[in-house]
Structures are given as C-alpha cells and as structure tokens.
Amino acid sequence: MSIWEEVKNRIAIEEVIGEYVQLTPVGQNYRCLSPFRQERTPSLIVSPSKKIWHDFGSGEGGDVFEFVARMENISRFEALKKLAQRVGLHIDQTTKTKQSTAIENSFPSKLDEFSQGLQLLAWVARLYHQILLKILKNRQHPVTAYCLKRGLAETAILNFQIGYAPKDNFLLALAKKHQLNLDLLVAIGVLKLSSDQQTYKDKFVDRLMIPIKDQAGRVVGFTGRVLDYDTADRPKYLNSPQTQWFNKSQIWFGWDLARKAIVQNRTAILVEGNLDVITAHSFGLTNTIASQGTSFTELQLKFLKNYAQTLWLAFDNDDAGQIAGQKLFIQATKFGFQTKKLIIPKPYKDLDEYLRAELGQAISNQILLDKLSVIDFLDWKIEQMSDQLTNTDLSRQRQATWEILELLAYTDPLSGEQYIRKLSQLTNFSQSTLLAEVNNLKNNFDLKPQSLRAEEPENLGAKNIVKQILQAWQMLCSYFLYAKNQTLIDQQFLTSLFFLLHKFVDALSDYPTLEAYLQANQANLELIWEYKHQEITTDLIVQITKSLLFYLDQKIGLLKLNTDELLMYSEIKKRLQNQ
C-alpha cells in the first residue's frame, strides 16, 4: 500500500472537509456550499465511503488531498505531509510522485532555496520560543514582567509560539557556529547586512517575537515588538520584509489557529494587531485574525470568503482605525460579506486593552459573547454621525448624509431601502431624493472587486463552456457505466469521443486512454449516478451528445487530424446525428 493510500484510509474525509466548511448529512453522504465559488444552493457532495468529494456545480472533484491542497493553496504533496502528520505518519522527500519530482528537477535551485528557507524560519521560531520559555522561569526578569503585564498566559505563548530575540547578535553567532547559510538568513529576513554589504547583524534585537504563519501553518516571517523598558528610539513594531516566503498581502495572522472556529461560526473577527489576536484567543474569541497592517487586499478577502459569511470589525478606536473600518466595509460588501461592528467602548483604544481591563481573566465563550456589543456596521456608522445628520447647519448635515450615501451605494437593494428610510427620518430628506442620489453614485462607482473585473466576459464564457462540457462528459460516462439496458452508447463510441474531447478539456488531458480515465474516476462517476440518475434520461443523453457535437464542430478546426482521426470524427458526427 502506498503512503498516499495509507493516509487516505486512516483519514475520515468528512472530518477534514468539515473543518473548512459546514457539512449537512444527506443519507450516507454530506452536502455543503462549494468553497471554491459563489453559490446559494449546496452542490458539493462528500462521500465518506468512496473517500471523495464532487462539486456538481462545476464538475470538479477529487480526494482529500486535492481538497486540502486547493483550500490551503499548497501542492498535493504538501497536503499529504499535513494529513500524514495528523495520523502520526512521517513523510520524507522520497515519497513524492514522479510528476512532482519532475517539476522540482526542472527548477532545483529555486525550490531547494525555498525549502531551506522554510526550514530556517521554523528553526529561528523554535529558537526564540525556547529562549522565552527559559526566561519565563525567572519571575524577576523584565521580559517576564512584560509578559505578565500584557496578560500573556503560558497557553497563549505556547499556542502562538511566541519568543524572544536576545541582544548581542545572538542569532548570528549561533548561525556561524552551526555553519548556516548567512545569505539565506538575510533573504528570509532574520539577519541584515550593513550598508557596505560586509557585516552581518541580527535584524531583531531585544524584542518579543511573534511568528507569522501562512495558510498551511508554516512560519514565513516575524513581528518583533519592543518591550516597555526599552528607552531607545526604535520603532514599536518591526516586521519581516516582503520575501518569496512572506507576502503580507496574502496572509491572515492567526489563521492556523482560527480556521476551525471561523468555519463553525461562518464568522471572522478582524482586528488590527497581532497582540489583539492573541488576547482575543485567550478569552475564547478563537475566530479572530488580523491583517499585516490596516489595509486589506482583495486576495485576503477572496480567500476568507471561502470560509466566512460575516465579518466583525474590531479595529482600534483612533482615527486610523475608523478609516480602516470604513474602507474594509466597502471592500467586504463588494464580496458579499455581512459586516458588523464589534463595539470597543471608550476610553479603551483596542480590543486587547478592552478585554484585559473589563474581564481580567478568561471566561466561557458564551458569557463573553453575551457581554460584547455587536451591531450592523451601517447602524453603528449612523449612530456615530447622528449629531451631524440632525445638525441645523445644512452644510454639515449634507456632508454627513453624503458620507452615509456613499456607503449605501455598495449595499444590496433590500438593505439600502431599510437604511434610506432611517436616513430620511433623521435628515428630513425625502426617501426618493436619497434613493436617486444612491443610484447616481452606483452608476459612477465600480462596485465589483478587481479580481472579478479582471475576468473578461469572453474568457469567463469560455470557462463556463468548458465546465459544462466536463459535466456533460461525466454524465455520459455515468450513464455508460451504470444505466441498465442502455443501447445509446458503446465502448467504441465513447473511446472516439474521449480521444477528441481530451485535447480541449484540461480535466481529461491527464489520462492517456478512456480506460485510464474511467478507472481513476470510478468512485466519482458512481457518486454522480447516485445523485443524478433520475435526471440522466435517454432524452438528456441525446441532448448531451448533440451539445458535444456542436462543441467539437467549433473546435475541431484547431487540430491537424490525420486520415484515421478525421474518419473517427466523421463517424462520431454520423452517430450523433442519427440519435
């Protein structure tokens, strides 16, 4: 038995997928909304007995490795290692498939450097963490005093692998002792070179070190915070530079620990700082994450949309936090999130300070949720501006009204109507006037995310056609394999059709023969038949084959077919036209 089969047999696919999406039992299987695209009706089926998943809306599917690889944006081999660790198996580099090995051999230096960089980042994180754990045994140490003051409990330090970077180029000395690659340590952002490019130094000195991990839970960078006793003129926070390992536009801090709670609640709490995340988790708000700074990219939001439907914004109470919240509301609304405001009462400046001051110690999640005040973001915004919206100074009133209307332009029509009614009552402007202004703004604003605008309609249409062709082909194969007493399709016909289709459909191009495709996808085709057999009638098969003929007629001119292949195509056309 291969290591792939052994891991797959030990893993319950429904448990793994259930950590990413909410599954609903359907007989012996499970159903959920596809996390890979927008949909309202659940179309993704998970089969525990067949150990596969299939998205009926797109025709895509696969095993547990394929699902984890797509969700985590990692390779299948990385997914194998992740799942093997879950069941207590060790994976070495020799386990890789021929395909992945061939890919790596074509770019050996780049992949080797990336892999070595990840190993060094993990080593540095462990080193800093071990140093802090040793320091914490001394209650009189100033670093220990800082941790106690910040309420950093041992569980939080262990969960987030928090560490301490010593003075006197400690890391550099240790790296030289072990003859590590100093230039690679510079590349990953833990050492730095002097201006003359001659002298190496530690980048992080006398700082509390918080490792930043990617979607797969690998250390890719650090945030270093100065301690209270530090009187030097240094930046409060020092972050890893942008590298091939650390791309801050794609990372949510705390994701590896928050994912499960976000999936269960379909809600994510967004804060500004890493320490806000750590404190929130300590108090039971384990669905809390943070961006690297106050700006949020569409890549981050697109990724998050796979897991959450609702966002709670818990940014700082200063002006920068207010501006960031308003910008994020606009971005998140474009992606279809429900956006709420988690109220941090003044005079507290952030969620970290509020939780520690008001609660003092960790309490149950439900008690904490009962204590928190969360309202729709627009309700909060209107409350904040109520004095200006009702002001007798017309210029101030108009300015405040415009600010709310600009936000309403991004909301759906039903929500917009509700808030227009509320705004009309506050300002005495008529609902029709306010609605007209919102519609004018909508016409002037580009309300779609850049990631959606980037797809040209022509390309989007082409992708949808290929998906429909794949779905049609899968139904055809299911009918061929499982329909009793069917006379419409035989082996020769299906083989010829496969030969032509697999030149245009990527999902088929990996298989050299029809037999290889049917064998590899038997469980998937059986699942399709199980759920769709009542729909797969004789009339539908005739309709499907004719649509495939139409598709081939448009594409066949792109191929240079020899005489035998042209004869095959002619026979297919004749067969289809006679149905």
Backbone torsions as a table, in degrees:
resi	resn	phi	psi	omega
1	MET	NA	130.2	179.1
2	SER	-71.0	161.7	178.8
3	ILE	-62.9	-32.5	178.1
4	TRP	-61.7	-47.7	-179.5
5	GLU	-66.5	-37.9	-178.9
6	GLU	-64.5	-44.8	178.2
7	VAL	-64.8	-43.8	-179.1
8	LYS	-60.5	-39.2	-179.2
9	ASN	-70.4	-30.3	-179.2
10	ARG	-82.8	-18.0	-175.9
11	ILE	-94.8	136.5	170.0
12	ALA	-89.7	108.6	-173.3
13	ILE	-59.1	-35.1	-178.7
14	GLU	-67.5	-30.5	178.0
15	GLU	-70.3	-42.6	-179.6
16	VAL	-65.5	-51.5	-178.6
17	ILE	-64.9	-32.8	178.7
18	GLY	-65.0	-15.2	175.7
19	GLU	-81.9	-12.1	-179.5
20	TYR	-107.0	-33.4	-176.4
21	VAL	-137.9	163.3	177.1
22	GLN	-86.3	117.7	-179.0
23	LEU	-97.9	140.9	176.3
24	THR	-117.8	127.5	-179.7
25	PRO	-63.2	136.6	174.3
26	VAL	-135.8	94.1	-174.4
27	GLY	63.9	-126.2	179.3
28	GLN	-87.8	-3.9	-177.2
29	ASN	-114.3	-172.6	178.9
30	TYR	-133.4	155.1	-179.7
31	ARG	-131.4	149.9	176.7
32	CYS	-159.1	166.5	170.4
33	LEU	-68.2	138.2	179.2
34	SER	-66.4	128.6	177.4
35	PRO	-80.8	-3.9	-174.6
36	PHE	-97.1	-3.1	179.9
37	ARG	-163.0	167.1	-180.0
38	GLN	-80.9	129.2	174.1
39	GLU	-157.6	155.3	179.9
40	ARG	-102.0	-29.3	-179.0
41	THR	-106.7	126.4	-178.7
42	PRO	-58.2	127.7	-179.3
43	SER	-130.5	0.1	179.5
44	LEU	-96.4	124.9	-178.3
45	ILE	-109.7	135.0	175.3
46	VAL	-112.8	126.3	-179.3
47	SER	-110.6	105.2	178.5
48	PRO	-62.3	-37.2	-176.6
49	SER	-69.7	-37.7	179.7
50	LYS	-91.0	-10.7	178.8
51	LYS	58.6	42.6	178.9
52	ILE	-138.7	168.4	170.6
53	TRP	-130.5	152.2	178.7
54	HIS	-144.1	130.0	177.7
55	ASP	-97.2	104.4	-176.6
56	PHE	-69.8	-17.6	179.6
57	GLY	-77.5	-26.2	-177.7
58	SER	-120.1	-13.5	-177.2
59	GLY	83.3	1.9	-178.6
60	GLU	-90.6	159.1	179.7
61	GLY	-178.4	-172.9	179.7
62	GLY	160.1	-161.3	-179.1
63	ASP	-97.4	-171.1	-176.7
64	VAL	-67.5	-31.8	179.5
65	PHE	-66.7	-41.7	179.6
66	GLU	-63.2	-40.6	-178.9
67	PHE	-64.6	-49.8	-178.4
68	VAL	-64.4	-40.0	179.7
69	ALA	-61.0	-42.0	-179.3
70	ARG	-71.0	-41.1	-178.5
71	MET	-68.8	-37.5	-176.6
72	GLU	-92.5	-5.4	-177.0
73	ASN	58.3	48.0	179.1
74	ILE	-129.6	172.5	179.2
75	SER	-76.1	164.8	175.7
76	ARG	-61.9	-35.9	179.9
77	PHE	-67.1	-39.7	175.1
78	GLU	-61.9	-38.7	177.4
79	ALA	-64.7	-39.4	176.9
80	LEU	-60.1	-47.0	-179.7
81	LYS	-61.1	-41.9	-178.7
82	LYS	-63.1	-44.6	-177.7
83	LEU	-76.2	-31.5	176.7
84	ALA	-64.0	-41.1	177.8
85	GLN	-61.1	-34.1	179.7
86	ARG	-62.6	-34.5	-178.2
87	VAL	-104.6	11.7	173.0
88	GLY	81.1	24.6	177.7
89	LEU	-106.6	145.9	179.0
90	HIS	-99.4	134.3	179.0
91	ILE	-115.1	127.6	173.7
92	ASP	-108.7	175.5	-173.7
93	GLN	-65.5	-22.6	-178.2
94	THR	-72.9	-8.6	-178.2
95	THR	-78.1	-12.1	-173.0
96	LYS	-61.0	151.5	176.9
97	THR	-72.4	163.2	177.9
98	LYS	-59.9	-36.5	-177.6
99	GLN	-65.1	-48.3	-177.9
100	SER	-67.5	-34.6	179.0
101	THR	-65.2	-41.0	179.4
102	ALA	-62.7	-40.0	179.0
103	ILE	-63.5	-43.9	-178.0
104	GLU	-68.0	-37.4	-178.6
105	ASN	-64.4	-24.3	-179.3
106	SER	-78.7	-19.3	177.0
107	PHE	-134.4	57.6	-171.2
108	PRO	-63.3	-44.0	-173.6
109	SER	-66.7	-41.5	-178.4
110	LYS	-66.5	-46.3	-178.4
111	LEU	-68.6	-38.2	179.3
112	ASP	-63.7	-42.8	179.5
113	GLU	-63.7	-42.4	179.8
114	PHE	-62.5	-45.1	-179.7
115	SER	-63.8	-42.9	178.3
116	GLN	-64.4	-37.7	178.3
117	GLY	-61.6	-42.5	177.6
118	LEU	-62.6	-40.0	178.8
119	GLN	-63.7	-41.7	179.7
120	LEU	-68.1	-40.0	177.3
121	LEU	-60.8	-43.1	178.4
122	ALA	-64.6	-39.3	179.5
123	TRP	-64.8	-44.8	179.1
124	VAL	-62.3	-41.7	179.5
125	ALA	-62.1	-43.6	178.7
126	ARG	-64.2	-40.1	-178.8
127	LEU	-62.9	-52.4	179.2
128	TYR	-59.5	-39.2	-179.1
129	HIS	-64.0	-44.9	179.7
130	GLN	-64.0	-37.0	178.0
131	ILE	-63.0	-44.1	-180.0
132	LEU	-65.3	-42.9	-179.9
133	LEU	-60.6	-36.6	177.9
134	LYS	-68.6	-41.6	179.3
135	ILE	-61.9	-40.1	-174.7
136	LEU	-62.9	-16.0	176.7
137	LYS	-70.4	-19.5	178.3
138	ASN	-99.7	104.4	-175.8
139	ARG	-67.3	-17.1	-177.5
140	GLN	-91.4	-8.6	-176.8
141	HIS	-68.1	137.8	-178.8
142	PRO	-60.2	-31.5	177.2
143	VAL	-67.1	-40.5	176.0
144	THR	-62.0	-42.6	179.2
145	ALA	-60.6	-40.1	179.1
146	TYR	-64.3	-45.2	-179.6
147	CYS	-61.1	-40.8	178.7
148	LEU	-65.8	-41.3	-180.0
149	LYS	-63.0	-39.2	-179.2
150	ARG	-81.3	-2.4	179.8
151	GLY	71.4	26.7	179.2
152	LEU	-81.1	95.5	-179.7
153	ALA	-71.4	162.9	-178.4
154	GLU	-59.6	-38.4	-179.5
155	THR	-62.6	-39.4	178.7
156	ALA	-66.8	-41.7	179.5
157	ILE	-63.0	-39.9	179.0
158	LEU	-71.3	-46.0	-176.8
159	ASN	-62.4	-40.9	-177.3
160	PHE	-96.7	2.8	177.1
161	GLN	55.5	41.2	-178.8
162	ILE	-67.6	142.7	-177.7
163	GLY	-137.1	-169.5	179.5
164	TYR	-139.7	132.0	177.5
165	ALA	-98.2	114.4	-176.6
166	PRO	-72.9	176.7	177.0
167	LYS	-86.3	-175.3	169.5
168	ASP	60.5	37.5	175.2
169	ASN	51.0	45.6	-178.0
170	PHE	-59.3	-46.4	-177.9
171	LEU	-64.0	-42.6	179.5
172	LEU	-60.1	-45.2	-179.6
173	ALA	-60.9	-41.9	-179.2
174	LEU	-69.5	-38.4	178.8
175	ALA	-63.9	-40.9	177.6
176	LYS	-66.2	-39.3	179.9
177	LYS	-60.0	-39.2	-178.0
178	HIS	-95.4	8.3	176.9
179	GLN	54.9	46.8	178.1
180	LEU	-82.1	161.8	-179.1
181	ASN	-75.5	102.6	-175.4
182	LEU	-66.2	-37.2	179.8
183	ASP	-65.6	-35.3	177.2
184	LEU	-69.9	-34.2	175.5
185	LEU	-66.0	-31.8	173.0
186	VAL	-68.7	-43.2	-177.1
187	ALA	-62.5	-37.6	-179.6
188	ILE	-82.4	-6.6	170.3
189	GLY	93.6	22.5	179.0
190	VAL	-111.2	-16.1	169.1
191	LEU	-118.2	162.5	176.1
192	LYS	-138.3	155.7	178.5
193	LEU	-101.5	146.6	175.5
194	SER	-67.2	168.5	-175.9
195	SER	-60.8	-28.3	178.9
196	ASP	-88.0	5.3	176.9
197	GLN	61.9	26.2	-177.2
198	GLN	-111.6	-30.1	-171.6
199	THR	-116.1	132.8	176.2
200	TYR	-92.5	144.9	175.9
201	LYS	-142.0	159.1	171.9
202	ASP	-68.8	135.0	176.5
203	LYS	-75.7	-40.3	-177.8
204	PHE	-105.2	120.8	-176.6
205	VAL	-131.9	126.9	176.9
206	ASP	51.7	54.8	179.7
207	ARG	-135.4	149.5	168.9
208	LEU	-74.2	128.0	-171.1
209	MET	-108.7	125.0	179.3
210	ILE	-116.0	111.3	179.1
211	PRO	-67.5	143.0	175.4
212	ILE	-108.7	128.5	-175.8
213	LYS	-115.5	151.8	179.7
214	ASP	-85.9	-172.1	-176.4
215	GLN	-62.1	-27.0	-179.7
216	ALA	-90.1	4.9	177.7
217	GLY	81.5	16.8	179.6
218	ARG	-94.2	139.4	177.2
219	VAL	-67.5	126.4	-180.0
220	VAL	-124.2	-9.5	-179.1
221	GLY	-175.8	-173.4	-176.6
222	PHE	-143.5	153.6	163.2
223	THR	-116.7	125.5	178.3
224	GLY	-111.1	127.4	-178.7
225	ARG	-110.9	134.6	175.9
226	VAL	-68.6	155.5	-179.6
227	LEU	-96.5	160.2	-172.1
228	ASP	-60.5	-30.6	-177.3
229	TYR	-77.1	-9.4	-176.4
230	ASP	-75.2	115.7	-179.2
231	THR	-102.2	-1.1	-179.6
232	ALA	-69.8	156.4	180.0
233	ASP	-84.0	80.1	-178.4
234	ARG	-125.9	153.0	177.1
235	PRO	-62.1	141.9	-178.3
236	LYS	-59.8	-43.0	178.4
237	TYR	-120.6	140.3	174.7
238	LEU	-126.7	120.7	-176.1
239	ASN	-108.0	157.6	173.6
240	SER	-60.3	146.3	176.2
241	PRO	-73.0	165.3	174.9
242	GLN	-67.7	124.6	-179.3
243	THR	-137.4	179.2	175.6
244	GLN	-69.2	-16.7	176.6
245	TRP	-91.6	-38.0	-173.6
246	PHE	-114.3	107.3	175.8
247	ASN	-118.8	99.7	-170.9
248	LYS	-64.8	-20.2	-179.3
249	SER	-73.6	-8.4	-178.5
250	GLN	-116.4	2.7	-169.3
251	ILE	-112.1	137.6	168.1
252	TRP	-109.2	118.2	177.8
253	PHE	-68.4	133.3	179.5
254	GLY	89.4	2.1	-174.7
255	TRP	-59.3	-41.8	-176.0
256	ASP	-60.7	-29.5	179.4
257	LEU	-95.2	-19.6	-174.2
258	ALA	-96.8	-18.8	-170.8
259	ARG	-53.9	-48.2	-175.6
260	LYS	-59.8	-44.9	-179.6
261	ALA	-68.2	-36.0	178.7
262	ILE	-64.7	-42.0	178.8
263	VAL	-64.4	-44.4	-178.2
264	GLN	-63.4	-42.0	-176.6
265	ASN	-92.5	-13.7	-172.6
266	ARG	55.0	26.7	-177.1
267	THR	-136.4	136.3	175.0
268	ALA	-121.0	137.9	174.3
269	ILE	-98.7	124.3	-177.5
270	LEU	-107.3	127.7	178.4
271	VAL	-126.4	173.7	-176.2
272	GLU	-87.2	-44.0	-169.2
273	GLY	-110.0	155.8	178.4
274	ASN	-63.7	-36.8	179.4
275	LEU	-69.4	-29.1	172.7
276	ASP	-60.8	-41.9	179.0
277	VAL	-62.9	-47.6	-176.9
278	ILE	-61.2	-44.8	178.9
279	THR	-64.7	-44.0	-180.0
280	ALA	-59.0	-43.5	178.2
281	HIS	-63.3	-37.6	179.9
282	SER	-63.5	-28.2	180.0
283	PHE	-97.6	12.7	173.8
284	GLY	96.6	-3.8	178.2
285	LEU	-87.5	70.3	-170.8
286	THR	-79.4	2.4	174.4
287	ASN	-100.5	25.2	-178.2
288	THR	-95.7	134.7	177.9
289	ILE	-140.0	168.4	-179.8
290	ALA	-141.7	149.5	170.9
291	SER	-82.9	168.9	175.7
292	GLN	-89.9	78.4	-174.4
293	GLY	113.2	-176.4	-175.5
294	THR	-89.9	-5.9	179.1
295	SER	-94.2	144.6	-179.0
296	PHE	-122.1	131.3	-177.1
297	THR	-94.3	160.1	177.6
298	GLU	-66.1	-29.8	176.0
299	LEU	-61.7	-42.8	178.7
300	GLN	-63.4	-45.5	-177.4
301	LEU	-69.2	-37.8	178.1
302	LYS	-62.9	-42.2	177.2
303	PHE	-63.0	-45.3	-176.9
304	LEU	-65.5	-29.6	-178.5
305	LYS	-63.4	-21.6	176.4
306	ASN	-66.5	-20.6	-170.9
307	TYR	-118.7	-29.1	-171.3
308	ALA	-127.2	151.1	174.4
309	GLN	-109.9	-25.0	-174.3
310	THR	-125.2	140.3	175.6
311	LEU	-118.3	134.1	170.3
312	TRP	-104.3	120.7	179.1
313	LEU	-92.6	123.1	-178.6
314	ALA	-129.9	54.7	-179.0
315	PHE	-79.6	168.6	-177.8
316	ASP	-60.6	157.6	-177.7
317	ASN	-81.9	3.2	-179.9
318	ASP	-84.9	178.1	-177.7
319	ASP	-60.8	-39.9	-179.4
320	ALA	-61.8	-39.2	178.1
321	GLY	-65.8	-38.1	178.4
322	GLN	-65.3	-43.2	-179.9
323	ILE	-66.3	-42.6	179.5
324	ALA	-61.6	-40.6	179.3
325	GLY	-62.5	-41.3	-179.1
326	GLN	-67.8	-40.5	177.8
327	LYS	-64.4	-42.3	-178.3
328	LEU	-67.7	-36.0	177.2
329	PHE	-55.8	-44.7	-179.0
330	ILE	-64.4	-48.0	-179.4
331	GLN	-62.4	-45.6	-176.4
332	ALA	-67.4	-36.9	179.6
333	THR	-65.3	-35.4	176.1
334	LYS	-58.9	-35.3	-178.8
335	PHE	-86.5	-0.2	176.3
336	GLY	88.4	14.0	176.3
337	PHE	-73.8	147.5	163.2
338	GLN	-85.6	125.9	-172.8
339	THR	-116.1	125.7	-179.2
340	LYS	-123.6	162.4	179.3
341	LYS	-110.9	121.8	172.6
342	LEU	-86.4	115.6	-173.2
343	ILE	-75.0	123.2	171.9
344	ILE	-106.4	106.1	-174.5
345	PRO	-63.0	144.8	171.9
346	LYS	-74.6	147.8	15.1
347	PRO	-92.5	11.1	-178.1
348	TYR	-67.4	138.1	-174.5
349	LYS	-89.8	-24.0	-178.8
350	ASP	-154.5	174.7	-177.1
351	LEU	-64.4	-37.4	179.3
352	ASP	-57.7	-51.1	-178.5
353	GLU	-65.1	-40.6	-178.6
354	TYR	-63.3	-48.1	-177.6
355	LEU	-65.2	-43.4	-177.4
356	ARG	-69.1	-36.7	-177.5
357	ALA	-75.9	-40.7	-173.9
358	GLU	-84.4	-34.7	-173.0
359	LEU	-105.0	-36.4	173.8
360	GLY	77.2	-38.6	179.6
361	GLN	-147.9	160.1	-177.5
362	ALA	-64.4	138.2	176.7
363	ILE	-129.5	177.1	-178.4
364	SER	-64.4	151.0	-177.5
365	ASN	-58.8	-41.0	-176.5
366	GLN	-67.6	-41.6	177.9
367	ILE	-62.3	-41.1	179.5
368	LEU	-62.9	-45.7	-179.6
369	LEU	-62.1	-35.7	178.3
370	ASP	-66.0	-30.4	-178.8
371	LYS	-78.7	-27.4	-175.6
372	LEU	-78.6	148.7	177.2
373	SER	-109.7	119.2	-178.4
374	VAL	-130.1	125.3	179.0
375	ILE	-133.8	163.2	176.4
376	ASP	-56.6	140.7	-174.7
377	PHE	-57.6	-42.3	-178.8
378	LEU	-68.0	-35.6	174.8
379	ASP	-61.0	-43.7	179.3
380	TRP	-63.7	-42.5	-177.6
381	LYS	-64.2	-41.9	178.9
382	ILE	-66.0	-38.9	176.0
383	GLU	-60.4	-45.1	-178.7
384	GLN	-60.6	-32.7	-174.1
385	MET	-105.9	13.3	-174.5
386	SER	-59.8	-37.9	179.4
387	ASP	-63.3	-39.3	179.7
388	GLN	-74.5	-36.0	-178.8
389	LEU	-68.2	-26.3	179.7
390	THR	-104.5	9.6	-175.5
391	ASN	-68.6	142.4	178.8
392	THR	-75.6	-16.6	174.5
393	ASP	-76.1	106.8	-171.8
394	LEU	-61.7	-34.0	-178.8
395	SER	-66.8	-40.9	178.2
396	ARG	-68.3	-38.5	179.6
397	GLN	-64.4	-44.5	179.7
398	ARG	-62.9	-41.4	-179.3
399	GLN	-62.3	-43.8	178.9
400	ALA	-66.3	-39.7	179.5
401	THR	-63.3	-42.5	178.7
402	TRP	-61.5	-38.6	-179.4
403	GLU	-62.7	-39.9	177.8
404	ILE	-70.9	-41.4	-179.3
405	LEU	-61.5	-36.2	178.7
406	GLU	-62.8	-34.2	176.4
407	LEU	-74.8	-37.6	-179.6
408	LEU	-64.2	-25.9	-179.1
409	ALA	-62.2	-21.2	-177.6
410	TYR	-94.9	-8.2	-175.8
411	THR	-87.3	165.2	177.1
412	ASP	-72.5	159.5	-175.1
413	PRO	-58.0	-38.6	-178.1
414	LEU	-66.2	-47.2	177.7
415	SER	-64.5	-40.3	-179.8
416	GLY	-59.5	-42.6	179.9
417	GLU	-61.9	-40.7	179.2
418	GLN	-61.3	-44.3	-176.7
419	TYR	-77.4	-29.7	175.4
420	ILE	-63.8	-39.1	177.6
421	ARG	-62.5	-44.6	-179.5
422	LYS	-65.5	-41.2	-179.2
423	LEU	-67.0	-36.4	178.8
424	SER	-63.8	-40.2	179.5
425	GLN	-65.5	-35.2	-178.7
426	LEU	-76.6	-39.4	-170.5
427	THR	-100.6	-17.6	-174.2
428	ASN	70.9	8.1	168.8
429	PHE	-75.1	142.6	-177.9
430	SER	-68.7	152.2	179.5
431	GLN	-62.4	-37.4	-178.7
432	SER	-65.3	-38.6	178.3
433	THR	-65.5	-45.9	-179.6
434	LEU	-63.7	-41.5	179.9
435	LEU	-64.4	-39.4	178.8
436	ALA	-62.7	-40.3	179.5
437	GLU	-67.4	-39.7	177.7
438	VAL	-61.8	-43.4	179.5
439	ASN	-64.0	-37.3	175.9
440	ASN	-62.5	-42.1	178.8
441	LEU	-64.5	-40.7	179.5
442	LYS	-61.3	-37.7	179.6
443	ASN	-68.0	-28.8	-177.7
444	ASN	-90.4	-24.6	-177.2
445	PHE	-89.1	148.9	169.9
446	ASP	-94.9	104.9	-168.6
447	LEU	-89.9	-4.0	-179.6
448	LYS	-93.1	145.0	173.2
449	PRO	-61.4	151.2	179.6
450	GLN	-57.0	-37.2	-177.6
451	SER	-63.7	-27.7	177.5
452	LEU	-85.7	-36.1	-179.9
453	ARG	-67.6	-28.1	-175.0
454	ALA	-64.7	-22.6	179.5
455	GLU	-81.3	113.5	176.2
456	GLU	-66.2	140.5	-180.0
457	PRO	-52.4	-36.9	-178.7
458	GLU	-64.6	-44.4	179.3
459	ASN	-66.8	-40.2	-179.9
460	LEU	-62.3	-40.2	178.4
461	GLY	-63.9	-40.4	179.0
462	ALA	-62.5	-40.5	178.8
463	LYS	-64.5	-41.8	179.9
464	ASN	-64.4	-37.5	178.8
465	ILE	-63.4	-44.4	179.6
466	VAL	-62.6	-39.5	176.8
467	LYS	-61.9	-42.0	179.3
468	GLN	-65.8	-38.2	177.6
469	ILE	-63.3	-42.7	179.3
470	LEU	-62.5	-44.4	178.6
471	GLN	-62.5	-41.9	179.2
472	ALA	-63.0	-44.0	179.3
473	TRP	-61.3	-42.8	179.6
474	GLN	-62.6	-41.7	177.5
475	MET	-64.0	-39.1	178.8
476	LEU	-61.5	-45.3	179.6
477	CYS	-66.3	-39.7	178.2
478	SER	-61.5	-43.5	178.8
479	TYR	-62.7	-43.7	-179.8
480	PHE	-61.2	-41.4	-174.7
481	LEU	-80.0	-35.8	-166.0
482	TYR	-120.1	-14.2	179.6
483	ALA	-74.3	131.3	-179.3
484	LYS	-84.1	140.8	174.8
485	ASN	60.0	29.2	178.8
486	GLN	-84.5	141.5	-178.7
487	THR	-122.6	1.3	-175.0
488	LEU	-77.0	-34.2	-170.9
489	ILE	-126.4	132.5	173.3
490	ASP	-121.7	174.6	-174.7
491	GLN	-60.6	-43.2	-176.8
492	GLN	-64.7	-42.6	179.2
493	PHE	-62.5	-46.0	-177.8
494	LEU	-66.5	-37.1	178.6
495	THR	-62.9	-44.8	179.7
496	SER	-64.2	-42.8	-179.9
497	LEU	-64.5	-41.2	177.8
498	PHE	-60.9	-43.7	-178.0
499	PHE	-55.9	-39.6	-177.7
500	LEU	-82.0	-42.3	-176.9
501	LEU	-66.6	-36.0	-172.8
502	HIS	-70.4	-8.0	174.2
503	LYS	-79.2	-16.5	-175.8
504	PHE	-117.7	-21.0	-174.4
505	VAL	-108.4	113.6	-175.0
506	ASP	-56.4	-37.4	-177.1
507	ALA	-65.5	-17.7	179.0
508	LEU	-100.8	-19.2	-170.8
509	SER	-68.4	-17.7	-179.9
510	ASP	-76.2	-11.5	-174.3
511	TYR	-106.2	125.3	-177.2
512	PRO	-71.5	-29.2	-177.2
513	THR	-138.1	164.4	174.6
514	LEU	-61.4	-41.5	-179.2
515	GLU	-59.8	-41.0	179.0
516	ALA	-64.2	-40.8	178.9
517	TYR	-64.5	-48.5	-176.9
518	LEU	-63.7	-38.8	-179.8
519	GLN	-67.3	-44.2	-177.8
520	ALA	-69.8	-26.9	-174.4
521	ASN	-111.7	17.8	-175.9
522	GLN	-57.7	-46.5	-178.8
523	ALA	-64.1	-39.5	-179.8
524	ASN	-65.5	-44.2	-179.7
525	LEU	-67.2	-34.5	177.1
526	GLU	-66.5	-38.6	178.2
527	LEU	-65.7	-40.8	177.4
528	ILE	-60.8	-45.0	179.4
529	TRP	-63.1	-39.3	-179.7
530	GLU	-59.5	-39.0	-175.5
531	TYR	-95.8	-20.3	-172.6
532	LYS	-120.0	2.5	-170.3
533	HIS	-61.1	-29.7	179.3
534	GLN	-69.5	-26.5	179.5
535	GLU	-84.4	-24.7	-173.9
536	ILE	-84.5	78.5	-179.6
537	THR	-91.5	171.6	176.7
538	THR	-58.8	-43.9	179.6
539	ASP	-61.0	-39.6	179.7
540	LEU	-65.9	-40.3	179.3
541	ILE	-62.2	-41.5	176.7
542	VAL	-61.3	-43.8	180.0
543	GLN	-64.0	-41.4	-179.6
544	ILE	-63.6	-47.4	-177.8
545	THR	-63.7	-35.7	177.9
546	LYS	-68.4	-36.7	177.7
547	SER	-67.5	-35.2	176.7
548	LEU	-66.8	-38.1	176.2
549	LEU	-60.5	-45.2	179.6
550	PHE	-60.4	-41.6	179.2
551	TYR	-63.1	-46.0	-179.1
552	LEU	-65.8	-37.4	179.0
553	ASP	-58.2	-36.5	-178.4
554	GLN	-78.9	-26.2	-174.1
555	LYS	-98.7	-24.3	-167.4
556	ILE	-63.2	-26.4	179.1
557	GLY	-65.0	-17.6	179.9
558	LEU	-77.3	-15.2	-176.9
559	LEU	-101.6	148.3	172.1
560	LYS	-100.5	95.5	-175.8
561	LEU	-91.7	140.8	174.1
562	ASN	-81.0	-176.9	-173.9
563	THR	-61.7	-45.5	-179.4
564	ASP	-63.0	-39.4	-178.7
565	GLU	-69.8	-38.1	176.9
566	LEU	-64.8	-36.4	177.5
567	LEU	-65.2	-41.7	178.1
568	MET	-60.8	-45.3	179.7
569	TYR	-62.9	-40.4	179.0
570	SER	-63.0	-40.2	179.1
571	GLU	-65.8	-39.6	177.9
572	ILE	-62.0	-47.1	-179.8
573	LYS	-60.0	-42.4	-179.0
574	LYS	-64.3	-42.2	-179.5
575	ARG	-64.2	-44.1	-178.5
576	LEU	-67.4	-40.0	-177.7
577	GLN	-68.1	-23.3	179.6
578	ASN	-83.8	-9.6	-178.5
579	GLN	-77.9	NA	NA
